[in-house]
Structure formats: C-alpha cells, structure tokens
C-alpha cells in the first residue's frame, strides 16, 4: 500500500470504485426512471453506471498487469478509463470530474493539510464540470457538485478537519442540494422528480463516504412532493414534449485532437445544437452533443482531429423504447465458458448456461452476449474461465446491460477450476451482490495449475524445454519441466499444497483419466487429511487441470 500525504491510498481508491460501481448498479433503474432532463430517454443511471464500471475495470486490469502499480499511475488509469467509457451527458460530466480531481491531487505535491488538499480537488472537479458544459444549467448534476465541493471546502477549514470529515460533509450537502433541484428546474417540478444526474452523483459521493468511513449513509428517500416516474409511462408522460422543439439526435465520439483545436470545435458544435459537453485533454477528448444535423457534428470532429467510436442515438426511438419497455426477464443465471464436454456437463449440472471455449476456440463477444441475453434471466453471472476471455466477457456484459435490460457481473476467473469453485457456492436465494461477492471470493482463493506437453522447443520460466517434454503450469505460468507427466503433476500439486489446503480438485483431459486416478491416489497417500475430487473434463491439450482450496 502506497502512503501519501493527502490521505488517499491505492487500496482506498480501489475500494471506492468497487463500492461506487455496485451502488450505481443497484440504483441504475431508479435513476433511469428519474430521467426527464434534458431528454426523457431513461438512461442516465445506466450511462453513469457504465462510466464508473469502465473506470473500475481499467483499474483492475492495470493492477493485475502491474502488481507494483503506484497510486499516481493508478489514478491516472482510472481517470482515462472513465473518459474512454463515458456514456451520455451525465456520464461524460462525471468522467471530467474524475479527471480534474485526479489532476489536482497529482499536482498538489507534498502537503501537510490533507483535508484542504482533498477539498480543493473537489472544488477543481466542480469548476471543470461547469467549464466542460456548453451552457450550464442549474438544478442538475452541476448544482449538486457545487454544493458538495463548497461543503467540502467549508469542512476542511475547520480546526482538526480530517479527510473523512470532508467526504462526509460533501455527501450530505449533495443530498440536500438534490432535494432542491425541482425548485431550480421547472421540468423537474412538473414531472415531480429530482434530477437524475444529480442523484447519480449522490450515489458516487455516498460511495466515497462509505469507503473513507466504513459507514453507509441512510437509504435515499425522495423529497416530499416528488415521486419516481415508472419506466413504463402513458403516452402523456410529463416529459413527452421535450423533444418536439429540441434536437432529434444525440451524437457522441472520442476525439484525438490537439488541445488548441477544441475551442473551435466547441464553438462549432454550440451553433449546431445543445447539451454540449466536451471533456478530456492531452490529445484525447470525449464529445457529447444533441443536434439535428448528425453529419455536421461529425464533420466538426473531423476538422478538429480524428473522431472514433462514434455513437448516434435517435431520441424519438429511445424515448419510445424507454416508455414501452416491459421486462419479461426473471431470476438469475450463470453463463460459464467450458473447455471440454465433461466440463460442460459439470457446469450444466450446476445450472449454468454453457458456452464452448478453451484454447484454439475461445468464444467471441457476440457468442457471450447471445448467451447472456438468450437465457432470459434478469441477473446474470459470467464465468469466462480463461484469462484471454475475460475482456470479451466484460464487453458483452456492458453491452447486455445497456441494450437488453439485464444486470450482469463478470467474475474474472482465469481457469476452469476457478469457475467450478465459484459455481459450487452459487446461491440464487441470496441477493445478487452477495452471490457475486461469495463466488468471487471463492474463485480468488483457489490455487490452480495444470500439466501439458510441449509442442516445440522453447524457453520457459522454468527453463528450456524440448518438444514432447512434460510441462507443469501454476497460476498460468510454466513452473516445472520434466520428462514424465505423472511426476510433473505430482510436483505441481505438492507446490500448490505447500500453502495448505482442504480440497484438491483434479479434472482429467482427453486420454487423462488413468493419470488423474494415479495422481489422486498420490495425494490421498501423502496428504490423508485433504479431500480429493476427480472429474472427467475432456479438455484438449491439458491432460490434467488441478486446484487447491
């Protein structure tokens, strides 16, 4: 853990982004239902969730790739991932807040007043969010952010102020400001709701408070005189006429451009439409605008630099879909990638929907998305069971959530045996979050390995090998080179058991059944207090997969 003078640690940042993602996932539908401004398209909660989950995924990937990742690098990764994954008006604004906050902490240098440093970073985040919006409107996420940062600065000025006091004050002020948004924006008062983007920011600030204090704020209740608009509304919904005089399309794209070109871009886009937000810096920008002339908005980006990842949404279709959406999904399913027929049968017997995979036939994002959406469940847990499949699973999960009204969590299992361990503790009777936490914790505590045969001469982490040599794998890396598969398998298991264990699982591959039995007998003889389970997996290339729990 990297200590810093402003009181922020890498573990604390990771804890915050996990809590914020889970909280936005839980509040997503509620926030979507509040969404009447600037367009009643019912996606603000989803967009903010996708933005923060992109930041979480980027941070997780960076930490997995670099165990020595420093705090500064980690926060830069988080801010960039949020920028790249930002969706919708509120998501783009939120990504700019992250970026400005991180930038201030990085430039603050050595400080002996951590509370003041944090408060100043929050104030800079608010200023940046206002600057990013073409025409700032009060009664929105901007107002809630200003109230939070003002309270943070005030709290930091009190004698003996701590960073946790700053976060707590900011979260409380945000909730109070949210309750007043209908007084500032007539369309909110007409619909009887608070601002959706502001509510999403409150969820994020509540997550900050929880991460810093360990306390969870009181459950949110709408202010007196407001109500939640249901996702399915009559044709005369209070926000129905919002798109009649406004632009018809939402255009978003990432833009590679010099900073100097962005002022001209903002001016051009401001003349084409409204709800303009341009955020980013250092050559990479996220552009959001509502227009009638889609081509002109994209051409403005081409003039400024190189637009990519272009998304165009027709509001009339989106609003209609939001009003008519009736979810027929129910229950919870697990989607598991299986590398052999026997493994597929094991996962199916545990109730999973199986997607065929494994070395040489890894499933595509489209195949995973089809499995997620076709299973009919409202909640889906995905077990990729292969390191190279995790990213495809995460993309499929985000797409399913954004387009198919389903909650999806990917547990980043890197081995088939991790997936077997995770599904063994799957319990649909628990809440979704609790079930995912239990499955994730179980998978992470599994020490896993395998044995295979070298296909050619090579240099491995365990030394050189020749074609036909037996290779032992531990946690994805070659750790043993030998001439006999059984001896190598025993060596792998002894190394895995060196840290203790109560259960050994052995999964035999093609032509590996007898080998699995002999290795199981060895474990039972050498470790009589350890239980051994043997399964026929039928996977190619790996005669044995093994794990220790």
C-alpha positions in Angstrom: 0.0 0.0 0.0 1.4 3.4 -1.0 1.0 6.0 1.7 0.5 9.6 0.6 0.3 12.9 2.4 -3.2 13.7 1.3 -4.6 10.5 2.9 -5.5 8.6 -0.3 -4.2 5.1 -0.8 -4.4 2.7 -3.7 -6.4 0.2 -1.7 -8.8 3.0 -0.7 -9.2 4.1 -4.4 -9.9 0.5 -5.4 -12.4 0.1 -2.6 -14.2 3.3 -3.5 -14.6 2.4 -7.2 -15.9 -1.1 -6.3 -18.4 0.4 -3.9 -19.5 3.1 -6.4 -19.9 0.6 -9.2 -22.0 -1.7 -7.1 -24.1 1.2 -5.7 -24.8 2.6 -9.2 -25.7 -0.9 -10.4 -28.3 -1.2 -7.6 -29.6 2.4 -8.2 -29.5 2.2 -12.0 -33.2 1.6 -12.7 -34.2 4.1 -10.1 -32.1 6.8 -11.7 -33.2 5.9 -15.2 -36.8 6.4 -14.1 -36.0 9.9 -12.9 -34.6 10.9 -16.2 -36.7 13.7 -17.7 -34.0 16.3 -18.5 -32.6 17.2 -20.9 -34.4 14.3 -22.8 -36.7 11.7 -21.1 -34.8 8.8 -22.6 -34.5 6.8 -19.4 -30.8 6.0 -19.5 -28.9 8.4 -17.1 -28.5 5.7 -14.4 -27.3 3.2 -17.0 -24.8 5.7 -18.5 -23.3 6.7 -15.2 -23.0 3.0 -14.2 -21.2 2.2 -17.4 -18.9 5.2 -16.9 -17.8 4.2 -13.4 -17.7 0.4 -14.2 -15.3 1.3 -17.1 -13.1 3.1 -14.6 -13.3 0.1 -12.2 -12.4 -2.4 -15.0 -9.5 -0.2 -16.2 -8.1 0.0 -12.7 -8.5 -3.8 -12.1 -6.7 -4.6 -15.4 -3.9 -2.2 -14.6 -3.3 -3.7 -11.1 -3.4 -7.2 -12.5 -0.8 -6.3 -15.1 1.5 -4.5 -12.7 1.5 -5.6 -9.1 3.8 -2.7 -8.2 1.4 -0.1 -9.7 1.8 3.2 -7.9 -1.1 5.4 -6.7 -0.4 8.2 -9.2 -0.4 5.8 -12.1 -3.5 4.0 -10.8 -5.5 7.2 -10.5 -4.4 8.3 -14.0 -5.6 4.9 -15.3 -8.9 5.3 -13.5 -9.5 8.8 -15.0 -8.5 7.7 -18.5 -10.7 4.6 -18.4 -13.7 6.8 -17.2 -13.1 9.1 -20.1 -13.0 6.3 -22.6 -16.0 4.6 -21.2 -18.1 7.7 -20.5 -21.7 7.5 -21.8 -24.4 10.1 -22.1 -24.4 13.7 -20.8 -24.1 12.9 -17.1 -21.5 10.1 -17.7 -19.3 12.5 -19.7 -19.6 15.2 -17.0 -18.7 12.6 -14.3 -15.6 11.5 -16.2 -14.4 15.1 -16.3 -14.9 15.4 -12.5 -12.7 12.3 -12.1 -10.1 13.7 -14.4 -9.9 17.1 -12.7 -9.9 15.6 -9.2 -7.0 13.2 -10.1 -5.1 16.1 -11.8 -5.3 18.3 -8.7 -4.1 15.5 -6.4 -1.2 14.7 -8.8 -0.1 18.3 -9.0 -0.6 19.1 -5.3 2.8 17.8 -4.3 3.7 17.4 -0.7 1.0 18.7 1.6 0.7 18.7 5.4 -3.0 19.7 5.2 -4.7 16.6 3.6 -8.3 17.7 4.2 -7.7 21.0 2.5 -6.0 19.3 -0.5 -8.9 16.9 -0.9 -11.5 19.8 -0.7 -9.5 21.8 -3.2 -9.5 18.8 -5.6 -13.3 18.5 -5.3 -13.7 22.2 -6.0 -11.5 21.9 -9.1 -13.6 19.0 -10.2 -16.7 21.1 -10.0 -15.1 24.0 -11.8 -14.0 21.6 -14.6 -17.5 20.2 -14.9 -19.0 23.7 -15.4 -16.3 24.6 -17.9 -17.0 21.4 -19.9 -20.7 22.2 -20.4 -21.6 24.5 -23.3 -24.5 26.1 -21.4 -24.5 25.2 -17.7 -28.0 24.7 -16.2 -28.8 24.9 -12.5 -30.9 22.2 -10.9 -28.7 19.5 -12.5 -25.6 17.4 -11.6 -23.6 20.7 -11.8 -25.6 22.2 -8.9 -25.2 19.1 -6.8 -21.5 19.1 -7.4 -21.1 22.7 -6.5 -22.9 22.2 -3.2 -20.8 19.2 -2.4 -17.5 20.9 -3.1 -18.5 24.1 -1.2 -19.3 22.0 1.8 -16.0 20.1 1.4 -14.1 23.4 1.4 -16.0 24.6 4.5 -15.4 21.4 6.4 -11.7 21.4 5.5 -11.4 24.9 7.1 -12.5 23.8 10.5 -9.8 23.1 13.1 -8.6 19.4 13.1 -10.5 18.6 10.0 -9.8 15.1 8.5 -10.3 13.8 5.0 -13.2 11.6 6.2 -14.9 14.8 7.5 -14.6 16.4 4.1 -16.1 13.4 2.3 -19.0 13.1 4.8 -19.8 16.9 4.5 -19.7 16.7 0.8 -22.1 13.7 0.6 -24.6 15.3 3.0 -24.6 18.6 1.1 -25.1 16.8 -2.2 -28.2 15.0 -0.9 -29.6 18.3 0.4 -28.9 20.0 -2.9 -30.5 17.2 -4.8 -33.8 17.7 -2.9 -33.9 21.3 -4.1 -33.3 20.6 -7.8 -37.1 20.7 -8.6 -37.2 24.3 -7.3 -34.5 25.2 -9.8 -35.6 23.4 -13.0 -39.3 23.7 -13.9 -39.4 20.4 -15.9 -38.4 18.5 -12.8 -41.1 20.2 -10.7 -43.6 19.4 -13.5 -42.7 15.7 -13.5 -42.4 15.5 -9.7 -38.8 14.2 -9.7 -35.3 15.3 -8.6 -32.5 15.5 -11.2 -31.3 12.1 -12.4 -27.7 13.1 -12.9 -27.6 14.8 -9.5 -29.0 11.6 -7.9 -26.3 9.6 -9.6 -23.6 11.9 -8.3 -25.1 11.5 -4.8 -24.6 7.7 -5.2 -21.0 8.3 -6.1 -20.4 10.6 -3.2 -22.1 8.3 -0.8 -19.6 5.6 -2.0 -16.8 8.0 -1.2 -18.1 8.4 2.3 -18.5 4.7 2.8 -15.0 3.9 1.5 -13.5 6.5 3.8 -15.6 5.9 7.0 -16.9 2.4 6.7 -20.4 3.7 7.3 -23.3 3.5 4.8 -25.4 6.7 4.5 -29.1 6.4 5.2 -31.2 4.9 2.4 -32.3 7.5 -0.1 -35.9 8.7 0.0 -37.4 11.1 -2.5 -38.2 14.6 -1.1 -41.8 15.3 -0.2 -43.7 16.3 -3.3 -41.7 14.2 -5.7 -42.2 10.7 -7.0 -40.4 8.2 -9.2 -41.7 8.1 -12.8 -42.1 4.4 -13.6 -40.2 3.1 -16.7 -43.5 2.3 -18.4 -45.5 5.5 -18.6 -48.6 6.6 -20.5 -48.3 8.5 -23.8 -48.9 11.7 -22.0 -45.8 11.5 -19.8 -44.9 14.9 -18.2 -41.7 15.0 -20.3 -43.3 14.0 -23.6 -43.0 17.3 -25.4 -39.3 17.8 -24.5 -38.1 16.5 -27.9 -40.6 18.4 -30.1 -38.6 21.6 -30.3 -35.2 20.2 -29.3 -32.6 18.4 -31.4 -33.5 14.9 -32.6 -30.2 13.1 -32.2 -27.5 12.5 -29.5 -24.0 12.3 -31.0 -21.0 11.1 -29.0 -17.5 10.3 -30.1 -13.9 10.1 -28.8 -11.6 12.6 -30.5 -7.9 12.6 -31.0 -7.1 16.3 -31.3 -4.7 19.0 -30.2 -6.0 21.0 -27.3 -5.8 24.1 -29.4 -8.4 22.8 -31.8 -11.0 22.1 -29.1 -12.2 25.7 -28.6 -13.1 26.0 -32.3 -14.9 22.6 -32.0 -16.9 23.8 -29.0 -17.9 26.9 -30.9 -19.0 25.0 -34.0 -21.0 22.4 -32.0 -22.7 25.0 -29.9 -24.1 26.5 -33.1 -25.4 23.1 -34.2 -27.4 22.1 -31.1 -27.5 21.9 -27.3 -26.4 19.8 -24.3 -22.8 20.2 -25.4 -20.2 18.6 -23.2 -16.5 18.3 -24.3 -14.2 16.8 -21.8 -10.6 15.4 -21.7 -7.2 16.8 -22.5 -3.7 15.8 -23.5 -4.8 14.9 -27.0 -7.9 12.8 -26.1 -11.4 14.1 -25.8 -14.9 12.8 -25.3 -17.5 14.8 -27.2 -21.3 14.8 -26.5 -23.9 17.0 -28.2 -27.6 17.0 -29.1 -28.2 18.0 -32.8 -30.4 17.7 -35.8 -27.6 17.6 -38.3 -25.6 14.5 -37.4 -23.2 14.8 -40.3 -22.2 18.4 -39.4 -21.5 17.3 -35.8 -19.2 14.5 -37.0 -17.6 16.8 -39.7 -16.7 19.3 -37.0 -14.8 16.5 -35.2 -13.0 15.6 -38.4 -12.0 19.2 -38.8 -10.6 19.2 -35.3 -8.9 15.8 -35.4 -9.7 12.1 -35.6 -13.2 11.1 -34.3 -13.7 7.5 -33.4 -16.1 5.2 -31.5 -18.9 7.3 -32.9 -22.4 6.7 -31.4 -25.6 8.3 -32.7 -28.9 7.9 -30.9 -32.3 8.9 -32.3 -34.2 10.3 -29.3 -37.7 9.6 -30.6 -36.9 5.9 -30.8 -35.1 5.9 -27.5 -37.8 7.7 -25.6 -40.5 5.4 -27.1 -38.4 2.4 -26.0 -38.0 3.7 -22.5 -41.7 4.2 -22.2 -42.8 0.9 -23.6 -40.0 -1.3 -22.0 -41.6 -4.1 -20.0 -39.0 -6.5 -18.8 -40.0 -10.2 -19.2 -36.8 -11.3 -17.5 -36.7 -13.0 -14.2 -34.4 -14.9 -11.9 -30.6 -15.4 -12.1 -28.4 -17.5 -14.4 -24.7 -18.3 -14.6 -23.1 -18.3 -18.0 -19.9 -20.4 -18.0 -17.2 -21.0 -20.6 -16.3 -24.7 -20.7 -13.2 -26.1 -22.4 -14.4 -29.7 -22.8 -17.5 -31.9 -22.9 -17.0 -33.2 -19.4 -16.5 -29.7 -18.1 -19.6 -28.5 -19.9 -21.6 -31.3 -18.2 -20.2 -30.3 -14.8 -21.3 -26.7 -15.3 -24.7 -27.6 -16.7 -25.3 -30.0 -13.8 -24.8 -26.9 -11.5 -27.4 -25.0 -13.5 -25.1 -22.9 -15.8 -25.7 -21.9 -19.4 -22.5 -23.2 -21.2 -20.6 -21.5 -24.0 -18.0 -23.7 -25.6 -14.4 -22.4 -25.3 -10.9 -23.2 -24.5 -7.5 -22.9 -26.3 -8.0 -22.5 -30.0 -11.7 -21.9 -29.8 -12.2 -19.0 -27.4 -15.7 -17.6 -27.7 -16.3 -14.2 -29.2 -18.0 -11.2 -27.6 -21.0 -11.9 -29.7 -21.3 -15.5 -28.6 -21.1 -14.5 -24.9 -23.7 -11.7 -25.5 -26.1 -14.1 -27.1 -25.8 -16.5 -24.1 -26.4 -13.7 -21.7 -29.4 -12.3 -23.4 -31.0 -15.6 -24.6 -31.1 -17.1 -21.1 -34.0 -14.9 -20.1 -32.6 -14.0 -16.7 -32.8 -10.6 -15.1 -29.4 -11.2 -13.4 -26.5 -13.0 -15.0 -23.1 -14.0 -13.6 -20.5 -14.7 -16.2 -17.5 -17.1 -15.6 -15.1 -16.7 -18.5 -12.7 -19.4 -17.0 -9.8 -18.2 -19.2 -7.7 -15.1 -18.9 -8.0 -14.2 -22.6 -11.8 -14.4 -22.5 -12.3 -12.0 -19.5 -12.1 -8.9 -21.7 -14.6 -10.3 -24.2 -17.0 -11.2 -21.4 -16.8 -7.7 -19.9 -17.6 -6.1 -23.2 -20.5 -8.5 -23.7 -21.7 -7.7 -20.1 -21.7 -3.9 -20.6 -23.5 -4.3 -23.9 -26.2 -6.5 -22.5 -26.8 -4.1 -19.6 -27.0 -1.1 -21.9 -29.2 -2.6 -24.6 -31.1 -5.6 -23.1 -32.3 -4.6 -19.6 -30.3 -7.2 -17.7 -27.9 -6.9 -14.8 -24.6 -8.7 -15.5 -21.4 -9.3 -13.4 -18.3 -10.9 -14.7 -16.2 -12.8 -12.2 -12.7 -12.8 -13.7 -11.9 -16.5 -13.5 -8.7 -17.4 -15.3 -9.0 -21.2 -15.1 -11.7 -23.8 -15.5 -11.2 -25.0 -11.9 -11.7 -21.5 -10.6 -15.1 -21.5 -12.4 -16.0 -24.8 -10.9 -15.2 -23.5 -7.4 -17.2 -20.3 -8.0 -20.3 -22.1 -9.2 -20.2 -24.6 -6.3 -21.1 -21.7 -3.9 -23.6 -20.1 -6.3 -26.9 -19.5 -4.4 -29.8 -17.8 -6.3 -31.6 -17.3 -2.9 -29.0 -14.6 -1.9 -29.1 -11.1 -3.2 -27.3 -10.6 -6.5 -24.4 -8.6 -5.0 -24.0 -11.1 -2.1 -24.0 -14.0 -4.5 -21.4 -12.4 -6.7 -19.2 -11.5 -3.7 -19.3 -15.1 -2.4 -18.5 -16.6 -5.9 -15.7 -14.1 -6.5 -14.1 -14.6 -3.1 -14.2 -18.4 -3.6 -12.6 -18.2 -7.1 -9.9 -15.9 -5.8 -8.9 -18.3 -3.1 -8.4 -21.2 -5.5 -4.7 -22.0 -6.3 -4.7 -23.6 -9.7 -2.4 -25.5 -12.0 -2.2 -27.9 -15.0 0.0 -30.2 -16.9 0.6 -30.3 -20.6 3.0 -31.5 -23.3 5.4 -29.1 -25.1 4.7 -28.9 -28.8 8.1 -27.5 -29.7 11.4 -26.4 -28.4 11.2 -23.2 -26.3 12.4 -21.2 -23.3 10.0 -21.1 -20.4 10.1 -19.5 -17.0 11.1 -22.9 -15.6 13.9 -23.3 -18.1 14.3 -24.7 -21.7 12.1 -27.5 -23.0 12.0 -29.8 -26.0 9.1 -31.0 -28.0 7.4 -33.8 -26.0 8.6 -32.6 -22.6 6.0 -32.6 -19.7 5.3 -29.1 -18.5 3.7 -28.0 -15.2 1.7 -24.8 -15.0 1.0 -22.9 -11.8 -1.3 -19.8 -11.9 -0.9 -19.5 -15.7 2.9 -19.7 -15.8 5.2 -22.6 -16.7 6.8 -23.7 -13.4 8.0 -27.3 -14.0 9.8 -29.0 -16.9 10.2 -32.8 -16.9 10.1 -36.0 -18.8 7.2 -37.7 -17.1 3.6 -36.3 -16.9 2.8 -38.0 -13.6 5.9 -36.8 -11.9 5.3 -33.3 -13.1 1.7 -33.4 -12.0 2.8 -34.6 -8.5 5.3 -31.7 -8.4 2.7 -29.2 -9.3 0.2 -30.4 -6.7 2.9 -30.5 -4.0 3.7 -26.9 -4.7 0.1 -25.9 -4.6 -0.4 -27.8 -1.3 2.7 -26.2 0.3 0.4 -23.3 1.4 -2.1 -25.7 2.9 -5.5 -26.7 1.7 -8.6 -28.8 2.4 -9.8 -29.8 -1.1 -7.9 -30.9 -4.2 -9.8 -31.0 -7.5 -8.4 -32.9 -10.4 -10.0 -32.6 -13.9 -8.8 -35.1 -16.5 -8.5 -34.1 -20.1 -8.6 -36.2 -23.2 -6.8 -39.6 -22.5 -6.0 -38.4 -19.0 -8.4 -40.4 -16.9 -5.9 -43.0 -15.6 -3.3 -40.3 -15.0 -5.9 -38.4 -12.9 -6.6 -41.5 -10.8 -2.9 -42.2 -10.1 -2.3 -38.6 -9.1 -5.4 -38.6 -6.9 -4.0 -41.7 -5.1 -0.7 -40.0 -4.6 -2.4 -37.0 -2.9 -4.6 -39.3 -0.7 -1.4 -41.2 0.4 0.8 -38.1 1.1 -2.0 -35.8 2.4 -4.6 -38.0 4.2 -6.4 -35.0 5.7 -7.1 -33.5 2.3 -10.2 -34.4 0.3 -9.7 -35.2 -3.3 -12.4 -34.8 -6.1 -11.8 -36.2 -9.6 -13.8 -35.2 -12.6 -13.7 -36.1 -16.3 -13.4 -32.8 -18.1 -12.5 -33.9 -21.7 -10.5 -30.7 -22.3 -7.8 -30.8 -25.1 -4.1 -30.0 -24.7 -4.2 -30.3 -20.9 -4.2 -33.9 -19.6 -4.9 -32.6 -16.1 -6.3 -29.4 -14.6 -5.8 -29.2 -10.8 -6.8 -26.8 -8.0 -6.4 -26.5 -4.2 -8.9 -24.8 -2.0 
